């Protein structure tokens, strides 16, 4: 079995290179049979797609998805610069 660090690096690459996700800001840590995801994404669909890509790349791992949805909308109001 490949090392946990090597597997995590391969999973990060899969998420970064898959056209459905193309995500660089998600952290992936592998511990035993678990892959733990953390970070922020712009929408719930992206969060679900990241998990889908990982399930395809490593079907034997249990995915623990702690990725938060943080919408990146337009700023509200005016910024007061002093």
CORHU-V571527 format. One record per helix or strand of 2 or more residues. SS is the DSSP state (H for helix, E for strand). FROM is the first residue (numbers start at 0). LEN is the number of residues. If there is no record, write none. Layout:
# CORHU-V571527
[[SS,FROM,LEN] [SS,FROM,LEN]]
This chain:
# CORHU-V571527
[[H,3,14] [E,26,5] [E,33,8] [H,43,14] [E,61,8]]
